[in-house]
Amino acid sequence: MGRKMQALEAFRAAAEIRLRGSLSRWAVWALIRSGQVNDELGLREEALRDYQRAAAEPDHWHFRRLAQAGLEKPFKADFPGPILPP
């Protein structure tokens, strides 16, 4: 829809949601999505911080592979579609 900055703000807010002291599943997912949006905006350093933070979390939901894919190379959107590693 072209509202990347609005999406980025929402993902950043969601990335701070904690459940019993740890980041929630959706917070880790939001970190990855935030990294992807940052990559699309050309903000690679910020994207790397998001991916690193997501990768450092316990891998309860099997999102680490997505975070590591973002660390290896910048995300390129392939819309429409789910977030999947390259």
C-alpha positions, 0 to 999 in steps of 0.5 A: 500500500506504500505506507512503509513508514507507518508499517515500520512504526507499528512493527517497532511498537510490536517488537517491544511487547513482552510476555512474562519478561521475554519478547512475545512470538509476535514481537520477534516476528515484528523485529524481522518485519521491521528489518525487512521494511528497513531494508526496503527503505535502504536503512541496512544498519537499522535492518541489521540491528533488528535481525540481530535482535531477533536472532538473539532470542530463543528460537521457540517459533523457528524464526531464527532462520528468517533473521539469519537470512536478513543478516546474510543479505538485504530483503527484497520484497516479492509481493504478494506473499508471506515472509519466507527466507530466500 
